[in-house]
Amino acid sequence: MRSGDGRREISERVGIVNLQFAICDLQMTEQDLIDRTKQFALRVIKLVGALPRTIEGRAIASQLMRSGTSVAANYHAACRARSKPEFVSKLGTVEEEADESAFWLELLIDAGLMNEGKIRPLLNEASEIVAIMASSKKTAVRSEWQSQIANRKSQIR
Protein backbone atom coordinates (compact mmCIF):
# COMPACT_ATOMS: atom_id res chain seq x y z
CA MET A 1 0.00 0.00 0.00
CA ARG A 2 0.97 3.63 -0.14
CA SER A 3 3.27 4.61 2.68
CA GLY A 4 2.42 7.45 4.99
CA ASP A 5 -1.33 7.46 4.42
CA GLY A 6 -2.15 5.63 7.65
CA ARG A 7 -3.32 2.47 5.89
CA ARG A 8 -1.56 -0.82 6.40
CA GLU A 9 -1.61 -3.87 4.20
CA ILE A 10 -4.84 -5.78 4.67
CA SER A 11 -2.82 -8.77 5.79
CA GLU A 12 -1.46 -6.70 8.67
CA ARG A 13 -4.87 -5.33 9.66
CA VAL A 14 -6.76 -8.60 9.81
CA GLY A 15 -3.91 -11.06 10.12
CA ILE A 16 -4.55 -12.77 6.82
CA VAL A 17 -1.86 -14.19 4.61
CA ASN A 18 -0.39 -11.71 2.18
CA LEU A 19 -2.95 -11.11 -0.54
CA GLN A 20 -1.09 -11.78 -3.72
CA PHE A 21 -2.61 -13.85 -6.47
CA ALA A 22 -0.75 -15.67 -9.21
CA ILE A 23 -2.70 -15.04 -12.37
CA CYS A 24 -0.93 -15.77 -15.61
CA ASP A 25 2.37 -15.47 -13.72
CA LEU A 26 1.38 -11.96 -12.64
CA GLN A 27 1.40 -11.09 -8.94
CA MET A 28 -1.64 -9.06 -7.91
CA THR A 29 -1.61 -6.97 -4.77
CA GLU A 30 -4.54 -5.51 -2.85
CA GLN A 31 -4.15 -2.25 -4.79
CA ASP A 32 -4.06 -4.12 -8.11
CA LEU A 33 -7.38 -5.75 -7.24
CA ILE A 34 -8.89 -2.46 -6.09
CA ASP A 35 -7.92 -0.96 -9.45
CA ARG A 36 -9.08 -4.03 -11.37
CA THR A 37 -12.52 -4.15 -9.75
CA LYS A 38 -12.91 -0.40 -10.24
CA GLN A 39 -12.04 -0.75 -13.94
CA PHE A 40 -14.58 -3.57 -14.17
CA ALA A 41 -17.24 -1.26 -12.71
CA LEU A 42 -16.31 1.54 -15.13
CA ARG A 43 -16.50 -0.85 -18.09
CA VAL A 44 -19.94 -2.01 -16.92
CA ILE A 45 -21.09 1.62 -16.72
CA LYS A 46 -19.94 2.25 -20.30
CA LEU A 47 -21.59 -0.94 -21.55
CA VAL A 48 -24.88 -0.09 -19.83
CA GLY A 49 -24.80 3.34 -21.48
CA ALA A 50 -24.55 1.67 -24.88
CA LEU A 51 -27.45 -0.75 -24.38
CA PRO A 52 -30.62 -0.27 -26.42
CA ARG A 53 -33.31 1.79 -24.73
CA THR A 54 -35.91 -0.95 -25.02
CA ILE A 55 -37.86 -2.53 -22.18
CA GLU A 56 -35.47 -5.51 -22.27
CA GLY A 57 -32.37 -3.35 -22.49
CA ARG A 58 -33.42 -1.14 -19.59
CA ALA A 59 -34.34 -4.10 -17.38
CA ILE A 60 -30.98 -5.82 -17.87
CA ALA A 61 -29.11 -2.52 -17.72
CA SER A 62 -30.53 -1.78 -14.29
CA GLN A 63 -29.57 -5.20 -12.89
CA LEU A 64 -26.12 -5.17 -14.49
CA MET A 65 -25.40 -1.66 -13.25
CA ARG A 66 -26.19 -2.69 -9.66
CA SER A 67 -24.20 -5.93 -9.66
CA GLY A 68 -21.27 -4.64 -11.73
CA THR A 69 -20.61 -1.56 -9.63
CA SER A 70 -21.18 -3.53 -6.44
CA VAL A 71 -18.12 -5.66 -7.27
CA ALA A 72 -15.80 -2.69 -6.80
CA ALA A 73 -17.63 -1.23 -3.81
CA ASN A 74 -17.64 -4.50 -1.91
CA TYR A 75 -14.00 -5.32 -2.67
CA HIS A 76 -13.10 -1.87 -1.37
CA ALA A 77 -15.11 -2.66 1.78
CA ALA A 78 -13.32 -6.02 2.12
CA CYS A 79 -10.01 -4.20 2.17
CA ARG A 80 -11.26 -2.25 5.17
CA ALA A 81 -12.48 -5.34 7.05
CA ARG A 82 -12.04 -5.27 10.81
CA SER A 83 -11.85 -9.04 11.22
CA LYS A 84 -11.19 -12.22 9.28
CA PRO A 85 -14.87 -13.25 9.28
CA GLU A 86 -15.88 -9.82 7.96
CA PHE A 87 -13.17 -10.03 5.29
CA VAL A 88 -14.33 -13.49 4.17
CA SER A 89 -17.95 -12.34 4.14
CA LYS A 90 -17.19 -9.32 1.97
CA LEU A 91 -15.15 -11.45 -0.45
CA GLY A 92 -18.18 -13.73 -0.69
CA THR A 93 -20.33 -10.75 -1.60
CA VAL A 94 -17.83 -9.69 -4.28
CA GLU A 95 -17.84 -13.22 -5.68
CA GLU A 96 -21.66 -13.29 -5.77
CA GLU A 97 -21.93 -9.88 -7.44
CA ALA A 98 -19.32 -10.74 -10.07
CA ASP A 99 -21.16 -14.00 -10.77
CA GLU A 100 -24.45 -12.15 -11.08
CA SER A 101 -22.80 -9.67 -13.46
CA ALA A 102 -21.62 -12.60 -15.57
CA PHE A 103 -25.19 -13.90 -15.67
CA TRP A 104 -26.57 -10.57 -16.93
CA LEU A 105 -23.78 -10.34 -19.53
CA GLU A 106 -24.60 -13.86 -20.75
CA LEU A 107 -28.26 -12.87 -20.92
CA LEU A 108 -27.38 -9.87 -23.09
CA ILE A 109 -25.56 -12.18 -25.49
CA ASP A 110 -28.32 -14.80 -25.51
CA ALA A 111 -31.02 -12.18 -26.04
CA GLY A 112 -29.07 -10.67 -28.92
CA LEU A 113 -29.25 -7.19 -27.43
CA MET A 114 -25.61 -6.45 -28.19
CA ASN A 115 -22.80 -7.92 -30.26
CA GLU A 116 -21.13 -10.80 -28.41
CA GLY A 117 -17.68 -9.52 -29.39
CA LYS A 118 -18.27 -6.36 -27.36
CA ILE A 119 -19.51 -8.24 -24.30
CA ARG A 120 -17.21 -11.28 -24.23
CA PRO A 121 -14.11 -9.50 -22.78
CA LEU A 122 -16.19 -8.11 -19.91
CA LEU A 123 -17.79 -11.51 -19.34
CA ASN A 124 -14.30 -13.07 -19.18
CA GLU A 125 -13.24 -10.44 -16.66
CA ALA A 126 -16.30 -11.16 -14.50
CA SER A 127 -15.42 -14.87 -14.56
CA GLU A 128 -11.81 -14.15 -13.57
CA ILE A 129 -12.95 -11.97 -10.67
CA VAL A 130 -15.25 -14.78 -9.49
CA ALA A 131 -12.30 -17.21 -9.57
CA ILE A 132 -9.97 -14.80 -7.77
CA MET A 133 -12.47 -14.14 -5.00
CA ALA A 134 -13.32 -17.82 -4.55
CA SER A 135 -9.63 -18.64 -4.25
CA SER A 136 -9.06 -15.74 -1.87
CA LYS A 137 -11.90 -16.87 0.38
CA LYS A 138 -10.46 -20.38 0.55
CA THR A 139 -7.03 -19.03 1.43
CA ALA A 140 -8.42 -16.73 4.13
CA VAL A 141 -10.57 -19.48 5.65
CA ARG A 142 -7.68 -21.97 5.57
CA SER A 143 -5.42 -19.38 7.20
CA GLU A 144 -7.99 -18.81 9.95
CA TRP A 145 -8.43 -22.54 10.49
CA GLN A 146 -4.66 -23.13 10.65
CA SER A 147 -4.32 -20.26 13.11
CA GLN A 148 -6.99 -21.76 15.36
CA ILE A 149 -5.30 -25.17 15.25
CA ALA A 150 -1.93 -23.62 16.13
CA ASN A 151 -3.50 -21.75 19.06
CA ARG A 152 -5.08 -24.94 20.40
CA LYS A 153 -1.80 -26.83 20.21
CA SER A 154 0.06 -24.08 22.02
CA GLN A 155 -2.49 -24.11 24.85
CA ILE A 156 -1.99 -27.86 25.40
CA ARG A 157 1.69 -27.44 26.19
N, C-alpha and C positions, 0 to 999 in steps of 0.2 A: 504494500500500500504506500501511499504518499507519506513521506516523513514530515513530522512537524504539524500535522493537522489534527492530532489528538485521537486518530483512529488507529487501532492495532489490527494486525491480521486477524481474520475471523478465527483461525485456528488458535490464536492466543486468547481471544475473548471467550470462546466457549469450549476450549480444550479439545478441539477436534483435529484429527490429523491434517497436515498441510493440504489445502485444497488445490491440488494441481492435477490435471486430467491429461492423460496421453491420448490425443486424438490425431491420427495421421502423423505420429511422431512430433506433434506440436504440444508443448506444455502450456496449459491454460491456467492462469491465476484467477483469483477472485475478481480482480479488476477486468481481466479479459472477458470473463463471463458476464459481468455487469454491462460492459460495452456490447457484447454479443447479444444479450437479451434486449437491450435498448434498441440496437439496430434492427432486431427482429420486429419489435413493436413499431418502429418507424416504417419498415417495409410493409407491415400489415396496414398501417394508416394510409400509405400511398395506394396500395392495392384496393382498399375499400373505396377510396376516392374515385377509382377508375371503374368501379362496378356499374352495371346498367341500373338506371333508376326505375326499375320495374318492381312490382310487389315482391317477386322472388329475390331480386338483387338486394333490395332494402332489408328484407328479413335476414338473409345470410350476412349482409354487411354489418348489421347491428350485433349479431352474435359473434362474428369474427373479430369485430372491433373490441368487444369486451374481453374475449379470451386472449386475443393476441397482445393487447396492451397489459393485461394482467400478468403475463409471463414476466415481463421486466419489473413491474411493480412488486411482485411477490418475491422475485429473486433478490431485489434490493432489500426487501424486508428480511429475508433469510440472512443476509449478510450482517444485519443488525440484531440477530437473535441473541437473547439473554441466556439461553440454556441449550443444551444438546437436544432435548425433546422439542423445543420450539423451532430450532434449526431444521430438524428432520421433518417436522410438520409443514413448515414453509416450503421446503424442497418438494414435498409431496404435492402441495398446491401448485407449484410451478410445473411439475410433471403433468398434473391433471389438466392445467390450462393449456399447456403446449399440445397435449394429446387432443384436447377439444378443438384447438385451432387447426390441427391436422385434419380432423374430421370435417370441419367447415370448408377447408381448402379442397379436400377430396369431393365434397358435395358440389362445390363450384365447378369442378372439372366434369363430374358425372352429369350435372344439369346442363352443361354446355353454355354456361353464362360467361365464360371467359376462356381464351385460348390456353390450353394446357401448358404450353411452353412458357407462358408468363407466370403460371402458378407453381409449376413443378419445383423450381429452386427454393421457393419459400416453404413448400411442403417438405422438401428434404431437410431444410433447416429446422422446422418444427420437429421432425422425427429425430434429428440429432440432439436437439435440446431435451426431448423426452429421454433418450438413452443416457445422456450425461447426468440428468437429475436422478434417474433410477439408480445409476451406478454410484452417484454421490450419496444417496440415501443409504444404500447398502454399506458403503464404507463408513459412514457416520454411525450407523447402528452397530456395526461390527466393532468399531472403536469403542463405543460405549459399553458394549457387552464385555469386551476384553478388559476394559478398565474396571468393571465391576468384579470380574473374576480375579483380577490381580489384587484388588482391595480385600476380597474375602480371604485369599490365601495369606496375605500379610497379617490379617487379624488372627489367624490360626496360630501363628508362630508365637 
